Amino acid sequence: MTSTQEQTRTPDATTPTARPTGRRSPTAAGWHWALLALVMAALILWPLVALEARMVDDLPGALGRLAEVPDLGRTYLDTLIIAVGSTAVAVVAGTGLAWCLTRVPKRLYKAMSLLPIVPLLMPSVASVQGWSYLLSPRTGILNQYLRGWGIGSGDSGPLDVYSMTGIILMAGTILTSFVFMFVSASLRQRGAELEAAAAACGASPGRTFLTVTLPMMRPALVYSTAIVALLALGQFTVPLLLGTPDRIDVVSTAVYKVSADYPVDYALGGALALPLLVVGIAVILVQRRALRDERRYVSVSARSRQVGLTTSRWALVPILGYLVVAVVLPLGALVSVSLSPFWSGRIDPSTFTLDNWTSVWSNSNTVDAIVTTLFALLLTLVVVLPLSYLVSVALLQRTRVPGVVRLPIDILGSIALCMPVSLLGFAFLFTYSEPPFQLYGTTAMVVVAYVTLTIPFAVRPQLSALTAIGPEYSEASRVSGAGSLGTALRVTFPLIRSGLGVAAALVTIIVAHEFTVSLMVTSPTRRVIGSLLYDETVNGSAPNVAVLSLLMLAVTLVGIAISWVIAGGNTVDKI
C-alpha cells in the first residue's frame, strides 16, 4: 500500500518530470507570439499607417492638389470600368472552364486540370507585350492577317489592343486562372450526385447548371469574385502598357506617376489611393457577410466528380482555347519578335537572328538586373519561408497562442491580399526612403517589399500542410528532449516538404512577375528585370523588349524547377 502511494505521489518542483523538457511557460510563449505580431505589424501595417498619417498632416493641401489632378473623375471611372469588366470576364470564363473540366473524358482529366493554371507561370508583362505585337493597330501580326483576308480596311485595325475593350479583355484573361482554381476545387469536393439526380428527372444540362450547380458554387464564386475584384481594382501592368497611347489612366498608374515625380508628393499619392483602400476593405466585408453561413452549401462527396456525368471531347475545346489565347499566341509572338532584326509586323523566318539576344546579354544593365532579381528572390525566400512558418504555427488551433495575439497575426498575415499593390508600393517608397532607413536604391528595400507582398501566399500552403500532419510527431520529438528548433528542422520541415515547395513556388512566381512595386522601389542604379523591361519598353526597341520578357519567363521557370525539387514533384498541381 505504501509503495503504491509513493508511486502515485505528485512530483514537486524539484522532480525532473515536473515540466517536460523543451516546454516554455505559457507566459513566455505568449510574449514570443506577441513579438511575432509586432514584427508583422512593422512590416505590413506601419508603412500604410505612416503614409496615411502624412496625408492627414497635409490634408487640406493634399485635397486641394487632388482636385487639380487632370481628368481625376475619368481616372476613377476608368478604374471602376476596368475592374468591373475584367472581373466579369474572369468570373464567366473561369467558371465556364471549371464546368467544362467536369465534362472531359476521365483519362484526360488530370492533364486538362493543369492547363488552365499554366498561364499563372506567364508573367503578365510578357502576356501584355505578346498581345501588343499581335493586335497593335498597324503592325499587329493578327491585324495584318485579318486585313489580308479582307476583314477591315486601310492600314490600321480592325482590332486595337490599345483600347478600353482591349484592356478589359487582357486583364480578364490574366485573372481567369484564379477563378478557375477556386471554382474547380469546389466542384471536385462537392461531387455530382445532385446534378445526376436532376438529369435523371429530365432537366437539361443548362437547367441543371443554373438550378443545381450554380447555387452550390456560390461560396467559391463569391470568394473568387472578391479576390479577382481586388486584383482588378489594383490593375497596373495592363493599363500602364496598353492604356498610355489612348490616355487611359487608372488610380494605380496615377499613383505611379506621382511616385516618378521629384520631389514625391506623398500626401497626394496617399489621397489618390485612399478610395482603393476603402473599397478593398468593403469588398472583404461584403465577402464575409455573403459567406456567413456556408453550411447551407455543404455537399461533400466521396465519389469522383465525373461519376454520373456525361463526358465529351468537346469540353476540351474551351480549355485548349484558353491555353492558346493566354500562353501559346503571346509566347509565339515574343519568340518571333525576339529573333527578328527589327519589328515591322511581319514574321519572316529567313531573317531570324540571335543578334538581339547577344546584344541584351552583352549589356551590363541586363546582367545586373538579372543578378539583382535572383539575389532579391533568394533573400526573400530565406526571410519569408521561416517567417510564414511561424505565422502558420501561430494560426494552428492546437498551438497555445493567446486569442488576443492570434487574431492580429491572422489579420496581418492576410491584409496584403486586400491592399492594392500600387498603394503598398507607394507606402514602401515613403517609409523606407525616409530617415531612419533611407534604403532607396538598395537591394534591401526591394527585399523588404517582396517579403511583405509574399507573406500571405507563403502562409496558406504551410498552414494546410501543418494541419494535415497533426501534432503527434512534434509532441513525440519534444518529449524525447528536442527543442522547438530541433523539432522543426528534423521532424516538421521534412513532413511539410510539399507545403514548403508550394510556398517557395508561389513566392518565386510573385517575385519574378512583380512589376508594380518594382517600378516604385527600384532606382536607376539598382534595377530588377521588371523595371529594366519597362525602361526598355519606353526607350528601347521591340526585339529587346521581347528578349527581356522571355528572360523574365525563364527566371520564373527556373524558380519553379527549384520548387519542384523541394516539393518532390507536382508543384503546379499542388498550387
C-alpha positions as CSV (number, residue, x, y, z in Angstrom):
1,M,0.0,0.0,0.0
2,T,2.8,2.3,0.9
3,S,4.7,1.7,-2.3
4,T,1.6,2.3,-4.3
5,Q,1.1,5.7,-2.6
6,E,4.7,6.6,-3.2
7,Q,4.4,5.7,-6.9
8,T,1.3,7.9,-7.4
9,R,2.7,10.8,-5.4
10,T,2.5,14.2,-7.2
11,P,6.0,15.3,-8.1
12,D,7.3,18.5,-6.6
13,A,9.1,21.3,-8.3
14,T,12.5,19.6,-8.0
15,T,11.3,16.4,-9.6
16,P,12.7,16.1,-13.2
17,T,9.2,15.2,-14.5
18,A,7.7,18.4,-13.1
19,R,8.0,20.1,-16.6
20,P,8.6,18.3,-19.9
21,T,11.9,19.0,-21.5
22,G,11.8,21.8,-24.1
23,R,8.5,23.3,-22.8
24,R,8.2,27.0,-22.2
25,S,5.9,28.6,-19.6
26,P,2.6,29.9,-21.2
27,T,3.6,33.5,-20.3
28,A,7.0,33.2,-22.1
29,A,5.3,31.6,-25.1
30,G,2.7,34.4,-25.2
31,W,5.5,37.0,-25.3
32,H,7.2,35.2,-28.2
33,W,4.0,35.2,-30.2
34,A,3.4,38.9,-29.3
35,L,6.8,39.7,-30.7
36,L,5.9,37.9,-33.9
37,A,2.7,40.0,-34.1
38,L,4.8,43.2,-33.7
39,V,7.2,42.1,-36.5
40,M,4.3,41.5,-38.8
41,A,2.8,44.9,-37.9
42,A,6.1,46.6,-38.6
43,L,6.4,45.0,-42.0
44,I,2.8,45.4,-43.2
45,L,0.8,47.9,-41.1
46,W,3.4,50.6,-40.4
47,P,4.1,51.7,-44.0
48,L,0.4,52.1,-44.6
49,V,-0.3,54.0,-41.4
50,A,2.8,56.2,-41.9
51,L,1.6,57.1,-45.4
52,E,-1.9,57.9,-44.4
53,A,-0.6,59.9,-41.4
54,R,1.4,62.0,-43.8
55,M,-1.7,62.6,-45.8
56,V,-3.7,63.6,-42.7
57,D,-0.9,66.0,-41.7
58,D,-1.3,67.8,-45.0
59,L,-5.0,67.0,-45.6
60,P,-6.2,70.4,-46.8
61,G,-3.2,70.8,-49.2
62,A,-3.5,67.2,-50.4
63,L,-7.2,67.5,-51.1
64,G,-6.5,70.8,-53.0
65,R,-3.8,69.2,-55.1
66,L,-6.0,66.2,-55.7
67,A,-8.8,68.4,-57.1
68,E,-6.3,69.8,-59.5
69,V,-5.2,66.4,-61.0
70,P,-6.2,66.5,-64.7
71,D,-9.2,64.2,-65.5
72,L,-9.4,62.9,-62.0
73,G,-13.1,61.9,-62.4
74,R,-12.3,60.0,-65.6
75,T,-9.4,58.2,-63.9
76,Y,-11.7,56.9,-61.1
77,L,-14.4,56.0,-63.7
78,D,-11.9,54.1,-65.9
79,T,-10.6,52.3,-62.8
80,L,-14.2,51.2,-62.0
81,I,-15.0,50.2,-65.6
82,I,-11.8,48.1,-66.0
83,A,-12.3,46.5,-62.6
84,V,-16.0,45.5,-63.2
85,G,-15.4,44.5,-66.8
86,S,-12.3,42.4,-66.2
87,T,-13.9,40.8,-63.1
88,A,-17.0,39.8,-65.2
89,V,-14.8,38.3,-67.9
90,A,-12.7,36.4,-65.5
91,V,-15.6,35.0,-63.5
92,V,-17.6,33.9,-66.5
93,A,-14.5,32.4,-68.3
94,G,-13.1,30.8,-65.1
95,T,-16.4,29.3,-64.1
96,G,-17.0,28.0,-67.6
97,L,-13.6,26.4,-67.8
98,A,-14.2,24.7,-64.4
99,W,-17.5,23.4,-65.5
100,C,-16.0,22.1,-68.8
101,L,-13.3,20.3,-66.8
102,T,-16.0,18.2,-65.2
103,R,-17.1,17.0,-68.7
104,V,-13.8,16.0,-70.1
105,P,-13.1,12.2,-70.5
106,K,-11.7,10.7,-67.3
107,R,-8.4,9.6,-68.8
108,L,-7.6,13.3,-69.8
109,Y,-8.9,14.8,-66.6
110,K,-5.6,15.2,-64.8
111,A,-3.8,16.8,-67.7
112,M,-6.7,19.1,-68.5
113,S,-7.0,20.2,-64.9
114,L,-3.4,21.7,-65.1
115,L,-3.7,23.5,-68.4
116,P,-5.8,26.5,-67.1
117,I,-3.3,27.1,-64.4
118,V,-0.3,27.2,-66.7
119,P,-1.0,30.9,-67.6
120,L,-0.1,31.8,-64.0
121,L,3.5,30.9,-64.9
122,M,3.5,33.5,-67.7
123,P,4.4,37.0,-66.4
124,S,1.6,39.4,-67.1
125,V,4.2,41.8,-68.6
126,A,5.1,39.1,-71.1
127,S,1.5,38.4,-71.9
128,V,0.7,42.0,-72.5
129,Q,3.8,42.6,-74.6
130,G,3.0,39.5,-76.7
131,W,-0.6,40.7,-77.4
132,S,0.7,44.1,-78.3
133,Y,2.7,42.5,-81.1
134,L,-0.4,40.5,-82.1
135,L,-3.1,43.2,-82.1
136,S,-1.2,46.5,-82.5
137,P,-3.5,48.5,-84.9
138,R,-0.8,49.0,-87.6
139,T,1.8,46.3,-87.1
140,G,-0.1,43.6,-85.2
141,I,0.5,40.2,-86.7
142,L,-3.1,39.1,-86.5
143,N,-4.4,42.5,-87.7
144,Q,-2.2,42.2,-90.8
145,Y,-3.5,38.7,-91.5
146,L,-7.1,40.0,-91.0
147,R,-6.6,42.9,-93.4
148,G,-5.1,40.5,-95.9
149,W,-8.2,38.3,-95.7
150,G,-10.4,41.3,-96.4
151,I,-11.5,41.9,-92.8
152,G,-11.1,45.6,-92.2
153,S,-9.7,48.3,-94.5
154,G,-6.9,50.8,-94.7
155,D,-3.6,50.3,-92.9
156,S,-4.9,50.1,-89.4
157,G,-7.1,47.7,-87.4
158,P,-9.6,46.1,-87.4
159,L,-8.7,45.2,-83.8
160,D,-7.0,47.5,-81.3
161,V,-5.4,46.2,-78.1
162,Y,-4.7,49.8,-77.0
163,S,-8.3,50.4,-76.1
164,M,-10.7,50.1,-73.2
165,T,-12.1,46.9,-74.6
166,G,-8.6,45.5,-75.2
167,I,-7.5,46.4,-71.6
168,I,-10.6,44.7,-70.1
169,L,-10.2,41.5,-72.2
170,M,-6.5,41.3,-71.5
171,A,-6.9,41.8,-67.7
172,G,-9.8,39.4,-67.6
173,T,-7.8,36.8,-69.4
174,I,-5.0,37.1,-66.9
175,L,-7.3,36.8,-64.0
176,T,-9.3,33.8,-65.3
177,S,-6.9,31.3,-63.8
178,F,-7.6,32.5,-60.3
179,V,-11.4,32.0,-60.7
180,F,-10.8,28.6,-62.3
181,M,-8.7,27.4,-59.3
182,F,-11.3,28.3,-56.7
183,V,-14.3,27.0,-58.6
184,S,-12.8,23.8,-59.9
185,A,-11.7,22.9,-56.3
186,S,-15.2,23.5,-55.1
187,L,-16.7,21.3,-57.8
188,R,-14.3,18.5,-57.2
189,Q,-15.2,18.5,-53.5
190,R,-18.9,18.5,-53.9
191,G,-19.4,15.5,-56.2
192,A,-22.1,15.2,-58.8
193,E,-25.0,13.3,-57.2
194,L,-27.4,16.2,-57.2
195,E,-26.7,17.0,-60.8
196,A,-27.1,13.4,-61.8
197,A,-30.4,13.3,-59.9
198,A,-31.6,16.5,-61.8
199,A,-30.6,15.0,-65.1
200,A,-32.5,11.7,-64.2
201,C,-35.6,13.9,-63.6
202,G,-35.4,15.2,-67.1
203,A,-33.5,18.5,-66.6
204,S,-31.4,19.7,-69.5
205,P,-27.7,20.4,-68.9
206,G,-28.3,24.2,-69.0
207,R,-31.2,24.0,-66.5
208,T,-29.2,21.7,-64.2
209,F,-26.3,24.1,-64.3
210,L,-28.5,27.1,-63.4
211,T,-30.7,25.5,-60.8
212,V,-28.3,23.0,-59.1
213,T,-24.6,23.6,-59.9
214,L,-24.5,27.3,-59.8
215,P,-26.2,27.6,-56.3
216,M,-23.8,25.0,-54.9
217,M,-20.8,27.0,-56.2
218,R,-21.9,30.2,-54.5
219,P,-19.2,30.2,-51.8
220,A,-16.4,29.6,-54.4
221,L,-17.9,32.2,-56.7
222,V,-18.3,34.8,-54.0
223,Y,-14.7,34.2,-52.7
224,S,-13.1,34.2,-56.2
225,T,-15.1,37.2,-57.3
226,A,-13.9,39.2,-54.3
227,I,-10.3,38.2,-54.8
228,V,-10.4,39.0,-58.5
229,A,-12.2,42.3,-57.9
230,L,-9.5,43.3,-55.6
231,L,-6.8,42.4,-58.1
232,A,-8.7,44.2,-60.8
233,L,-9.1,47.4,-58.8
234,G,-5.3,47.4,-58.4
235,Q,-4.5,46.6,-62.0
236,F,-1.3,48.3,-63.1
237,T,0.6,46.4,-65.7
238,V,-2.2,46.2,-68.3
239,P,-3.4,49.8,-68.1
240,L,0.2,51.1,-68.0
241,L,1.3,49.3,-71.1
242,L,-1.9,49.3,-73.1
243,G,-3.6,52.5,-71.9
244,T,-0.9,55.0,-72.4
245,P,-1.4,55.5,-76.2
246,D,-5.1,56.3,-75.7
247,R,-4.5,58.2,-72.5
248,I,-6.4,55.7,-70.4
249,D,-5.4,56.1,-66.7
250,V,-6.4,54.2,-63.6
251,V,-5.7,55.0,-60.0
252,S,-2.6,52.7,-59.9
253,T,-1.0,54.4,-62.9
254,A,-1.8,57.8,-61.5
255,V,-0.1,56.9,-58.2
256,Y,2.9,55.6,-60.1
257,K,3.2,58.9,-61.9
258,V,3.2,60.7,-58.6
259,S,6.0,58.5,-57.4
260,A,8.0,59.2,-60.5
261,D,7.9,63.0,-59.9
262,Y,10.6,64.7,-57.8
263,P,10.1,65.6,-55.1
264,V,7.5,62.9,-54.5
265,D,4.2,64.3,-53.2
266,Y,3.4,61.5,-50.7
267,A,0.3,63.2,-49.3
268,L,-1.2,63.4,-52.8
269,G,-0.4,59.8,-53.6
270,G,-2.0,58.7,-50.3
271,A,-5.1,60.7,-51.1
272,L,-5.3,59.3,-54.6
273,A,-5.1,55.7,-53.4
274,L,-7.3,56.1,-50.4
275,P,-10.6,55.2,-52.2
276,L,-9.0,51.9,-53.3
277,L,-8.2,51.1,-49.7
278,V,-11.7,51.8,-48.6
279,V,-13.2,49.8,-51.5
280,G,-10.9,46.9,-50.8
281,I,-11.9,46.7,-47.1
282,A,-15.6,47.0,-48.2
283,V,-15.2,44.1,-50.6
284,I,-13.7,41.9,-47.9
285,L,-16.6,42.8,-45.5
286,V,-19.2,42.0,-48.2
287,Q,-17.5,38.7,-48.9
288,R,-17.5,37.7,-45.3
289,R,-21.2,38.6,-44.9
290,A,-22.2,36.7,-48.1
291,L,-20.4,33.6,-46.7
292,R,-21.6,33.9,-43.1
293,D,-23.5,30.6,-43.2
294,E,-21.6,28.2,-45.5
295,R,-23.4,25.2,-44.1
296,R,-26.3,26.0,-46.5
297,Y,-24.0,25.0,-49.4
298,V,-22.3,21.8,-47.9
299,S,-22.4,18.9,-50.2
300,V,-19.2,16.9,-49.8
301,S,-19.0,13.6,-51.7
302,A,-16.5,10.7,-51.6
303,R,-17.3,9.8,-55.2
304,S,-15.5,11.1,-58.2
305,R,-16.8,14.3,-59.6
306,Q,-17.2,12.7,-63.0
307,V,-19.3,9.7,-61.8
308,G,-22.8,10.1,-63.1
309,L,-21.9,12.9,-65.6
310,T,-21.8,12.7,-69.4
311,T,-18.4,13.4,-70.7
312,S,-17.5,14.8,-74.2
313,R,-14.4,15.6,-76.1
314,W,-16.0,18.9,-77.0
315,A,-15.3,20.0,-73.4
316,L,-11.6,20.1,-74.3
317,V,-12.1,22.9,-76.8
318,P,-12.6,25.8,-74.3
319,I,-9.8,24.6,-72.1
320,L,-7.3,24.3,-75.0
321,G,-8.6,27.6,-76.5
322,Y,-7.9,29.4,-73.3
323,L,-4.3,28.0,-73.2
324,V,-3.8,29.1,-76.8
325,V,-5.1,32.6,-76.0
326,A,-3.3,33.1,-72.7
327,V,0.0,31.4,-73.4
328,V,0.7,30.0,-76.9
329,L,-0.2,33.1,-79.0
330,P,1.7,35.7,-76.9
331,L,4.6,33.4,-76.4
332,G,4.9,32.7,-80.1
333,A,4.8,36.4,-80.8
334,L,7.5,37.1,-78.3
335,V,9.8,34.5,-79.7
336,S,9.2,35.7,-83.3
337,V,9.9,39.4,-82.4
338,S,13.0,38.5,-80.3
339,L,14.5,36.7,-83.3
340,S,13.7,39.5,-85.8
341,P,16.4,42.1,-86.6
342,F,13.7,44.8,-86.4
343,W,10.0,44.6,-86.0
344,S,7.7,45.6,-88.9
345,G,4.8,43.3,-88.0
346,R,5.7,40.5,-90.4
347,I,7.2,37.2,-89.5
348,D,10.0,36.2,-91.9
349,P,11.9,33.1,-90.6
350,S,14.6,33.7,-93.2
351,T,15.7,36.8,-91.3
352,F,15.7,35.3,-87.9
353,T,18.9,36.0,-85.9
354,L,20.2,35.7,-82.4
355,D,21.8,39.2,-82.5
356,N,19.1,40.7,-80.2
357,W,19.8,38.0,-77.6
358,T,23.6,38.7,-77.9
359,S,23.0,42.4,-77.6
360,V,20.8,42.1,-74.5
361,W,23.2,39.7,-72.8
362,S,26.2,41.8,-73.5
363,N,24.6,44.8,-71.9
364,S,25.8,45.1,-68.3
365,N,22.5,46.6,-67.2
366,T,20.7,43.4,-68.2
367,V,23.2,41.2,-66.3
368,D,23.0,43.4,-63.2
369,A,19.2,43.4,-63.3
370,I,19.0,39.6,-63.5
371,V,21.6,39.2,-60.8
372,T,19.7,41.6,-58.6
373,T,16.4,39.8,-59.3
374,L,17.8,36.4,-58.4
375,F,19.6,37.7,-55.3
376,A,16.5,39.5,-54.1
377,L,14.5,36.3,-54.7
378,L,17.0,34.2,-52.7
379,L,16.9,36.7,-49.8
380,T,13.1,36.9,-50.0
381,L,12.8,33.1,-49.7
382,V,15.3,33.0,-46.9
383,V,13.3,35.5,-44.9
384,V,9.7,34.8,-45.9
385,L,9.7,31.0,-45.5
386,P,10.7,30.9,-41.8
387,L,8.6,33.9,-41.0
388,S,5.5,32.5,-42.7
389,Y,6.2,29.1,-41.0
390,L,6.0,30.9,-37.6
391,V,2.7,32.6,-38.7
392,S,1.3,29.2,-39.8
393,V,2.2,27.7,-36.4
394,A,0.6,30.6,-34.6
395,L,-2.6,30.1,-36.6
396,L,-2.9,26.4,-35.8
397,Q,-5.7,26.0,-33.3
398,R,-3.7,23.4,-31.3
399,T,-0.9,25.9,-30.7
400,R,-1.2,27.6,-27.3
401,V,-1.3,31.2,-28.6
402,P,-3.5,33.7,-26.7
403,G,-6.5,34.7,-28.8
404,V,-5.7,38.4,-28.4
405,V,-2.4,37.7,-30.2
406,R,-3.6,35.1,-32.7
407,L,-6.3,37.3,-34.3
408,P,-3.9,40.2,-35.1
409,I,-1.4,37.7,-36.6
410,D,-4.2,36.2,-38.7
411,I,-5.3,39.7,-40.0
412,L,-1.7,40.9,-40.6
413,G,-0.9,37.7,-42.4
414,S,-3.5,38.2,-45.0
415,I,-4.0,42.0,-45.1
416,A,-1.7,42.4,-48.1
417,L,-4.2,40.4,-50.2
418,C,-6.8,43.1,-49.9
419,M,-4.5,46.1,-50.5
420,P,-3.9,47.5,-54.0
421,V,-0.3,46.7,-54.9
422,S,0.2,50.3,-56.1
423,L,-0.7,51.6,-52.6
424,L,1.7,49.2,-50.9
425,G,4.5,50.1,-53.3
426,F,3.9,53.8,-52.7
427,A,3.8,53.2,-48.9
428,F,7.1,51.3,-49.1
429,L,8.7,54.1,-51.1
430,F,7.6,56.6,-48.5
431,T,8.6,54.6,-45.4
432,Y,11.9,53.2,-46.5
433,S,13.2,56.2,-48.4
434,E,12.9,58.5,-45.4
435,P,15.1,58.5,-42.2
436,P,15.9,56.4,-40.3
437,F,16.1,53.8,-43.1
438,Q,17.0,55.6,-46.3
439,L,17.1,52.3,-48.2
440,Y,16.2,53.8,-51.6
441,G,18.5,52.4,-54.3
442,T,19.4,49.3,-52.3
443,T,18.6,45.6,-52.7
444,A,17.4,45.7,-49.0
445,M,14.5,47.9,-49.9
446,V,13.4,45.5,-52.7
447,V,13.7,42.5,-50.4
448,V,11.6,44.1,-47.7
449,A,8.9,45.0,-50.2
450,Y,8.9,41.5,-51.7
451,V,8.7,39.9,-48.2
452,T,5.7,42.0,-47.3
453,L,3.9,41.1,-50.5
454,T,4.5,37.4,-50.4
455,I,3.8,36.5,-46.8
456,P,0.1,35.7,-47.4
457,F,0.9,33.4,-50.3
458,A,3.6,31.6,-48.3
459,V,1.4,31.1,-45.2
460,R,-1.5,29.2,-46.7
461,P,0.4,26.2,-48.2
462,Q,2.4,25.7,-45.0
463,L,-0.7,26.1,-42.8
464,S,-2.6,23.4,-44.9
465,A,0.4,21.1,-44.6
466,L,0.8,21.6,-40.8
467,T,-2.9,20.9,-40.3
468,A,-2.7,17.7,-42.3
469,I,0.2,16.1,-40.4
470,G,-1.3,16.5,-36.9
471,P,0.6,17.2,-33.6
472,E,1.8,13.6,-32.7
473,Y,5.2,13.7,-34.3
474,S,6.1,17.1,-32.9
475,E,4.9,16.1,-29.4
476,A,7.0,12.9,-29.5
477,S,10.1,14.9,-30.5
478,R,9.6,17.3,-27.6
479,V,9.0,14.5,-25.1
480,S,12.3,13.0,-26.3
481,G,14.1,16.2,-25.3
482,A,14.3,18.1,-28.6
483,G,13.7,21.8,-28.6
484,S,11.4,23.8,-30.8
485,L,14.2,24.5,-33.4
486,G,15.4,20.9,-33.5
487,T,11.8,19.6,-33.8
488,A,11.2,22.0,-36.7
489,L,14.4,21.0,-38.6
490,R,14.3,17.3,-38.0
491,V,10.6,16.5,-37.9
492,T,8.2,19.2,-39.1
493,F,10.1,20.5,-42.2
494,P,10.5,17.1,-43.8
495,L,6.8,16.3,-43.1
496,I,5.6,19.6,-44.7
497,R,8.1,19.4,-47.6
498,S,5.3,19.7,-50.2
499,G,3.9,22.7,-48.4
500,L,7.3,24.4,-48.3
501,G,7.8,23.7,-52.0
502,V,4.4,25.2,-53.0
503,A,5.1,28.2,-50.8
504,A,8.5,28.7,-52.5
505,A,6.9,28.3,-55.9
506,L,4.3,30.9,-55.2
507,V,6.9,33.3,-53.8
508,T,9.0,32.8,-56.9
509,I,6.1,33.4,-59.2
510,I,5.2,36.7,-57.5
511,V,8.7,38.0,-57.2
512,A,9.6,37.1,-60.8
513,H,6.3,38.6,-62.1
514,E,6.4,41.7,-59.8
515,F,6.1,44.9,-61.8
516,T,4.2,47.5,-59.8
517,V,6.3,47.6,-56.7
518,S,9.5,47.0,-58.6
519,L,9.0,50.2,-60.6
520,M,8.4,52.2,-57.4
521,V,11.1,50.9,-55.1
522,T,14.0,50.5,-57.5
523,S,16.3,53.3,-58.6
524,P,18.1,53.9,-61.9
525,T,21.3,52.4,-60.4
526,R,19.6,49.3,-58.8
527,R,17.0,47.7,-61.1
528,V,15.4,44.4,-61.3
529,I,14.3,42.8,-64.5
530,G,10.8,44.2,-64.3
531,S,11.9,47.8,-64.0
532,L,14.5,47.3,-66.7
533,L,11.8,45.8,-69.0
534,Y,9.7,48.9,-68.5
535,D,12.6,51.2,-69.3
536,E,13.3,49.3,-72.5
537,T,9.6,49.4,-73.4
538,V,9.6,53.2,-73.1
539,N,13.0,53.9,-74.7
540,G,14.2,50.8,-76.4
541,S,13.4,48.5,-79.4
542,A,10.6,45.9,-79.7
543,P,13.0,43.0,-80.2
544,N,14.9,43.8,-77.0
545,V,11.6,44.1,-75.1
546,A,10.7,40.6,-76.3
547,V,14.0,39.2,-75.2
548,L,13.6,40.7,-71.7
549,S,10.1,39.4,-71.5
550,L,11.3,35.9,-72.3
551,L,14.1,36.2,-69.8
552,M,11.5,37.1,-67.1
553,L,9.6,34.0,-68.0
554,A,12.9,32.0,-67.8
555,V,13.6,33.3,-64.3
556,T,10.1,32.1,-63.3
557,L,10.6,28.6,-64.7
558,V,14.0,28.3,-63.0
559,G,12.3,29.1,-59.7
560,I,9.5,26.7,-60.4
561,A,12.1,23.9,-61.2
562,I,13.8,24.5,-57.8
563,S,10.5,24.5,-56.0
564,W,9.6,21.2,-57.9
565,V,12.7,19.6,-56.3
566,I,11.8,21.0,-52.9
567,A,8.2,19.8,-53.1
568,G,9.1,16.4,-54.6
569,G,7.3,17.0,-57.9
570,N,3.8,18.0,-58.9
571,T,4.4,21.6,-57.8
572,V,1.9,23.1,-60.2
573,D,-0.7,20.6,-59.3
574,K,-0.2,21.2,-55.6
575,I,-0.6,25.0,-56.1
